[in-house]
Amino acid sequence: MRAVAAAAALSVLLVGCSSEETPQAASTPSETPIPSTVGGTVPVPTNTLNTVKPTDAAVPPELPEEATAPPPATAGPLNARNLPAPGTLGAGWKTYVDPGGAEEGFLGNQTWTRRREPHQAAYEALPVGCAGQVPTGSLPVPQYALQGAYRTGDGKPGTALLLRFPDAAKAMAYRTGYHARMAACGSGGDLSVKQLWSEDAAAAAVRRYAGDEAEQFVDVSVVQGSTVALLAAASAAPDTQADWAHGVVQALKAVIDSP
């Protein structure tokens, strides 16, 4: 999963004064009506953002995810109980309290789970930098997104992202589109993806970034009901973890779509 640094914009409204009036202007009644006041305040023009809800997770959001305060540990109905217990993911796995920071693009909340902006999370999960020609169709935007941080038995980072959609059809459409992009990514680009196995509602792949010291990851995707789960675990030998990924799918299915 990629973490992207967020930035905030501040707008300032400046009000100027007119030049001194001539005697003639002073004696001429004003033709501009004085704005009415409500509650003792004078209405002033304001800049408003687009309030239309995003409909395509394949298109980047207009504004980056806010990082001005620690995010909540829950996201709507999603909470830590919707993420698999570390023991179900492998021997020695533990939850991890990510402190966050400027490079990570979020402030730590002293827990191992954090709410994500749904559009941003769904968009950032898609593969970027592929050598292959990935599909460009639209994807549904989830209602809620929750991310959990782990450490593997080898002390390497692991991340689980839950995306809760309005219904099962939208969840399946996103997972199908995600898998199609991963399968088409190919090798030789900034990101290379090798498929380990694929089923109707789940898949596993190896993700490698260009660079001699870049981490390798095992990626698992699964849909259950109206929820999609994407789990990525850094590994020194990801090509050997196909069987492990099957076990992870079962652990995810058991909890991700619970109320």
Helices and strands as residue ranges (DSSP letters): H 23-27, G 80-82, G 86-88, E 94-95, E 100-101, E 106-107, E 113-116, H 118-124, E 144-151, E 157-164, H 168-185, E 191-198, E 202-209, E 216-224, E 227-234, G 238-240, H 242-253
